[in-house]
């Protein structure tokens, strides 16, 4: 995929990337080169010292052996998914290029806009093709190729030529070293290393790949997590990549780590450069690992995939009015902004809400500059994501309703843009608008605190303070120590206010119902990703300001060196990988090497493949039934086992895409089992007469009467091994 990493640059930087226009006194000097090379050497030494750590311990030989053992599977998958992702992103970029009728101003914009366009295009393909059973490799490839060929008539795609800056060797080397960990994990992981990602997001993508159709937008094969965690944009993106490559979704999602690294790096650089100047773009690549998002990159989870789209949304808002007027004609929506915001919301609704909330706050504070662009984008997004909302509240909209929502969103955007253009926004002074916004926000907080007295205390308890460097940098940037002429500080305030407001609002939600409990869990978790991520551009801007500051010559390298030490080297005991906290790069890289050596799925039947050989035979038999046409997209499968946990029972839906219902001894209803298709063993008789085409029995730790009940219901055994037995319904 085309990017501009530290070693590459466009021939002429865009206005948004110029920042203050000042050149760092430290940048590209021999002092900086030696400082960065020394930091890289120190990082390698620190990682080597981590080999004996009880939490992060590994051996270089063992890690290499673990990666090499999986390369015959993971490397071809990485290549195939990268090619498919490039085709997908290019198609998305062409669609938006055609709509906006103007070339992208930088290669970064092409990559990020193409990614957002790919999410929307994939969702459209699911809405149209998935509903009629044509979501197939040949059809998808033909559509994407035709779209890409249409780009030949829309040249140039990018206004600037692409060049290589060979003077940035030290920068590129350090960034490559810092960012290589997730890729090492991916090369050693034939199954995406995240337990919740499998039922949440892999299973829907696998259903699309296997069956090429969905009965409704609320099709969720796994019984564990319900439709409230079914995110249409993510499922469409991963379903498209898995279908195009023919790879199992669990492998395709893991292989998407490489493209995701590129997209995340481009997004971090683009946003920091737009908010705090061009030099901040580089330092953002080193500040980003302090955010918890970086640790979760190998998981390829929905929130991590959505954040680059949020970054594009913010970067577009920071484009100067002069530049925007050259791109979009009066009375027309900012299609790129609307696409980025809509795609972010479809990939992860909570990230989308936080992004939209930040955009709304920025617009209220400066309507003269932002209202004409932001209002149509916000309204269009609200309409486009209505099917997603319907799915999350328990409805089952038909796939074509997604297409209807998209068409309606385009109409709303056009009407809103024409209407907004008639309003004299320029008469509203920013200082007065900002004051009104602050007062309005204060009144909302006061109303919540008065209505729910303990809401403020609960919100403060949900605020995670485990990112001291990023939060401190945000404070220093807020008081003006990180100069910006693009509204970077306003963006920082808005994004932090959106995150804090979300914590306060959810604290006021009663937790007596399952929905309230889920919100009280999911929102603080999402904000835990959001807040430190939002501080990364400010931290990068602060370091860039130090690097170009005046004073004794030794001060700048000393301060930058201190920053590198905090980012790269462990200053104490490493936090567990799952902890929402800053992780030094040395700790993260050591953990990634340990995962590559030992495998992620410790405690499961197979540390690499999740399922052992006997279980894989059962899954292979079920796939044969699918390929033979005996088990279709609408077929229901009943899975009877001692537990619903994937560590002790076969995760059938995750690896076959078959819609699964479970009967198990540990059936329970909570926010993690809200799928509505997990029943206790006592209800087996009723389920056996509910029209299931197949029954899979894992007899371990279950009474023999269970098998007898299945036989008595008329089911016939067609496969059995030491792991499970498969029955088919009576003819």
RAVENUR-V282881 format. One record per backbone hydrogen bond with DSSP energy under -0.5 kcal/mol. CO is the residue of the C=O (numbers start at 1). NH is the residue of the N-H. Records with the same first field share a line. If there is no record, write none. Layout:
BEGIN
CO=NH, NH
END
This chain:
BEGIN
5=8
7=165
9=163
14=17, 18
15=18, 19
18=21, 278
26=29, 32
29=33
30=34
31=35
32=36
33=37
34=38
35=39
36=40
37=41
38=42
39=43
40=44
41=45
42=46
43=47
44=48
45=49
46=50
47=50
48=51
49=52
50=53
51=58
53=57
59=63
60=64
61=65
62=66
63=67
64=68
65=69
66=70
67=70, 71
68=72
70=73, 74
71=75, 76
73=77
74=78
75=79
76=80
77=81
78=82
79=83
80=84
81=85
82=86
83=87
84=88
85=89
86=90
87=91
88=92
89=93
90=94
91=95
92=96
93=97
94=98
95=99
96=100
97=101
104=159
106=110
107=111
108=112
109=113
110=114
111=115
112=116
113=117
114=118
115=119
116=120
117=121
118=122
119=123
120=124
121=125
122=126
123=127
124=128
125=129, 130
126=130, 131
129=132, 134, 135
130=133, 214
134=136
136=140
137=141
138=142
139=143
140=144
141=145
142=146
143=147
144=148
145=149
146=150
147=151
148=151
149=152
150=153
151=154
152=155
157=104
161=11, 163
163=9
164=166
165=168
166=169
168=172
169=173
170=174
171=175
172=176
173=177
174=178
175=179
176=180
177=180
180=184
181=185
182=186
183=187
184=188
185=188
186=189
188=190
192=194
194=198
195=199
196=200
197=201, 202
198=203
201=205
202=206
203=207
204=208
205=209
206=210
207=211, 212
208=212
212=135
216=219
218=220
221=660
223=675, 677
224=675
226=229
227=230
229=231
230=232
231=235
232=236
233=237
234=238
235=239
236=240
237=241
238=242
239=243
240=244
241=245
242=246, 247
248=251, 252
249=253
250=192, 254
251=255
252=256
253=256
254=257
255=258
256=260
257=261
258=262
259=263
260=264
261=265
262=266
263=267
264=268
265=269
266=270
267=271
268=272
269=273
270=274
271=275
272=276
273=277
275=486, 488
277=280, 281
278=281, 282
279=282, 283
280=284
281=285
282=285, 286
283=286, 287
284=288
287=290
288=291
289=583
291=294, 295
292=296
294=297
296=299, 300, 301
297=300
301=305
302=306
303=307
304=308
306=309, 310
307=311
308=312
309=313
310=314
311=315
312=316
313=317
314=318
316=319
320=324
321=325
322=326
323=327
324=327, 328
329=332
333=335
334=338
335=339
336=340
337=341
338=342
339=343
340=344
341=345
342=346
343=347
344=348
346=233, 234
348=352
349=353
350=354
351=355
352=356
353=357
354=358
355=359
356=360
357=361
358=362
359=363
360=364
361=365
362=366
366=369, 370
367=371
370=373, 374
371=375
373=377
374=378
375=379
376=380
377=381
378=382
379=383
380=384
381=385
383=386
385=389
386=390
387=391
388=392
389=393
390=395
391=394
397=217
398=401
399=402, 403
400=404
401=405
402=406
403=407
404=408
405=409
406=410
407=411
408=412
409=413
410=414
411=415
412=416
413=417
414=418
415=419
416=420
417=421
419=422
420=423
423=425
424=427
425=428
427=429
429=433
430=434
431=435
432=436
433=437
434=438
435=439
436=440
437=441
438=442
439=443
440=444
441=445
442=446
443=447
444=448
445=449
446=450
447=451
448=452
452=455
454=458
455=459
456=460
457=461
458=462
459=463
462=464
463=465
466=582
467=471
468=472
469=473
470=474
471=475
472=476
473=477
474=478
475=479
476=481
477=480
481=483
487=491
488=492
489=493
490=494
491=495
492=496
493=497
494=498
495=499
496=500
497=501
498=502
499=503
500=504
501=505
502=506
503=507
504=508
505=508
506=509
513=517
514=518
515=519
516=520
517=521
518=522
519=523
521=525
522=526
523=527
524=528
525=529
526=529, 530
527=531
529=533
530=534
531=535
532=536
533=536
535=539
536=540
537=541
538=542
539=543
540=544
541=545
542=546
543=547
544=548
546=549
547=26
552=555, 556
553=557
554=558
555=559
556=560
557=561
558=562
559=563
560=564
561=565
562=566
563=567
564=568
565=569
567=585
568=586
576=579
579=581
584=588
585=589
586=590
587=591
588=592
589=593
590=594
591=595
592=596
593=597
594=598
595=599
600=602
601=604
606=610
607=601
609=611
610=605, 606
612=616
613=617
614=618
615=619
616=620
617=621
618=622
619=623
620=624
621=625
622=626
623=627
624=628
625=630, 631
626=629
632=635
635=659
636=693, 694
637=639, 661
638=640, 696
639=641, 663
640=698
641=665
642=666
645=648, 649
650=652
651=655
652=655, 656
653=657
659=637
661=639
662=679
663=641
664=667, 681
668=670
670=673
673=676
677=662
679=664
680=683
681=684
683=687
684=688
685=689
686=689
687=690
693=729
694=638
695=697, 727
696=640, 698
697=699, 725
699=702
703=706
704=708
705=709
706=710
707=711
708=712
709=713
710=715
711=714
716=728
719=726
724=721
725=697
726=718, 719
727=695
728=716
END
